[in-house]
């Protein structure tokens, strides 16, 4: 089973404004955490695909 392209796509960070309020900074942190979480989910899915490949080739 090939790894789907969406799992291999870059995890792009949100655009960071030149000037931010404290509230903007909090929103940016939440957005950055969401990007990291999605990247971790993608990696987990890739690991599962690789495990499936190993089981079917044994």
C-alpha positions in Angstrom: 0.0 0.0 0.0 1.6 3.3 -1.0 1.7 6.2 1.5 -1.0 8.8 0.5 0.5 12.1 -0.6 -1.5 14.1 1.9 0.5 12.3 4.7 3.8 13.3 3.0 2.9 16.9 2.5 4.7 19.6 4.4 3.1 20.9 7.6 3.0 24.6 7.0 3.0 27.0 9.9 0.5 29.9 10.0 1.6 33.3 8.8 3.2 35.3 11.6 2.2 38.9 11.6 4.9 41.6 11.9 3.1 43.1 14.9 0.9 41.2 17.4 -1.1 41.8 20.5 -0.9 39.4 23.4 -4.2 37.9 22.2 -2.8 37.4 18.7 0.2 35.7 20.3 -2.1 33.3 22.1 -4.0 32.5 18.9 -0.7 31.9 17.1 0.4 29.5 19.8 -2.8 27.6 19.4 -2.4 27.5 15.6 1.1 26.2 15.9 0.1 23.5 18.4 -2.6 22.4 15.9 0.0 22.2 13.1 2.2 20.0 15.3 -0.7 17.8 16.3 -1.6 17.2 12.7 2.0 16.4 11.8 2.1 13.9 14.6 -1.1 12.3 13.3 0.3 12.1 9.9 3.5 10.4 11.2 1.3 8.0 13.2 -0.6 7.1 10.1 2.6 6.5 8.2 3.9 4.2 11.0 0.7 2.2 10.8 1.0 1.8 7.0 4.6 0.7 7.5 3.6 -1.8 10.2 0.9 -3.2 7.9 3.5 -3.6 5.1 5.8 -5.6 7.4 3.0 -7.9 8.6 1.9 -8.6 5.0 5.5 -9.3 3.9 6.2 -11.8 6.7 
